């Protein structure tokens, strides 16, 4: 399943990369594949070096997106763990 990201979101990640965050940090924070972010860096890095975010509301939205993506990752990990635990205990019932 292919995920489509907003151009502003892509540029925000590129800015963070330019400001010193590693691809691994960005992956951990946003859950976006490192190779995807690297492609965005190639595509938008020159533009993002000179253009800063224009709207503070946009930053608030980006912060909210980050927090929600982080929460999604946590919930996915919890669901995976619970599925494994349910399968383990289901074996014991037989």
FENGIRA-V275494 format. One record per run of one state. SS is the DSSP state (helix for helix, strand for strand, loop for the rest). FROM is the first residue (numbers start at 1). TO is the last residue. If there is no record, write none. Layout:
BEGIN
[[SS;FROM;TO] [SS;FROM;TO]]
END
This chain:
BEGIN
[[loop;1;6] [helix;7;18] [loop;19;22] [helix;23;30] [loop;31;33] [helix;34;50] [loop;51;55] [helix;56;93] [loop;94;94]]
END
